Amino acid sequence: MKVACPQCQKPVEWNASSIYRPFCSKQCQLIDLGEWANEEKAIPCAPNKDQQIQALPDVEDIEALLAQQGDDFFK
């Protein structure tokens, strides 16, 4: 069976000897991985209505919490 490479659309034989399948090459595989890593690609999903959005603490708050810790905390 032949499939199109998701990156360049070249035909790829779908079998055990095609080590980069569904990609035609390591280059196409890495380009695709880079697009996912850069968040250029994503699986669409609806937001979870039950999930509460939590703001990240300010740096000052983190520093205050760390200042309250004993010396053994940092070992």
C-alpha positions as CSV (number, residue, x, y, z in Angstrom):
1,M,0.0,0.0,0.0
2,K,1.2,3.5,-0.8
3,V,0.4,6.7,1.2
4,A,1.3,10.3,0.7
5,C,4.0,11.8,2.9
6,P,2.1,14.2,5.2
7,Q,4.9,16.8,4.7
8,C,5.8,16.7,1.0
9,Q,3.1,14.5,-0.5
10,K,5.6,12.1,-2.1
11,P,4.3,8.5,-2.2
12,V,5.6,6.3,0.6
13,E,5.4,2.5,0.6
14,W,3.6,1.5,3.8
15,N,5.7,-1.5,5.0
16,A,8.3,-2.5,7.6
17,S,11.2,-1.3,5.4
18,S,9.8,2.3,5.4
19,I,11.3,3.2,8.7
20,Y,10.0,6.8,8.6
21,R,6.5,6.0,7.6
22,P,4.2,7.8,7.1
23,F,7.0,10.2,6.2
24,C,9.3,9.7,3.2
25,S,12.4,10.7,5.0
26,K,14.0,11.8,8.3
27,Q,13.9,15.4,7.1
28,C,10.1,15.4,6.6
29,Q,9.7,13.7,10.0
30,L,11.8,16.4,11.7
31,I,10.0,19.2,9.9
32,D,6.7,17.8,11.2
33,L,8.0,17.4,14.7
34,G,9.3,21.0,14.7
35,E,5.9,22.3,13.6
36,W,4.3,20.4,16.6
37,A,7.0,21.7,19.0
38,N,6.4,25.3,17.8
39,E,2.7,24.8,18.3
40,E,2.0,25.5,14.6
41,K,0.0,22.2,14.6
42,A,-2.4,21.2,17.4
43,I,-5.3,18.8,17.9
44,P,-8.4,20.9,18.2
45,C,-10.5,20.5,21.3
46,A,-13.1,22.4,23.1
47,P,-12.3,24.1,26.4
48,N,-13.2,22.2,29.5
49,K,-16.1,24.2,31.1
50,D,-15.6,22.6,34.5
51,Q,-11.9,23.5,34.7
52,Q,-11.1,26.7,36.6
53,I,-8.4,28.9,35.1
54,Q,-5.7,29.6,37.7
55,A,-3.4,32.5,37.3
56,L,0.3,31.9,37.8
57,P,1.8,33.4,41.0
58,D,3.9,36.6,40.7
59,V,7.6,36.4,41.1
60,E,7.4,38.4,44.3
61,D,5.0,35.8,45.7
62,I,7.3,32.9,44.9
63,E,10.3,34.8,46.4
64,A,8.3,35.4,49.6
65,L,7.4,31.7,49.8
66,L,11.0,30.7,49.3
67,A,12.2,33.2,51.9
68,Q,10.0,31.4,54.5
69,Q,11.7,28.1,53.9
70,G,14.5,26.8,56.1
71,D,18.0,26.1,54.9
72,D,17.4,22.4,54.5
73,F,14.7,23.1,51.9
74,F,17.4,24.1,49.3
75,K,19.6,21.0,49.8
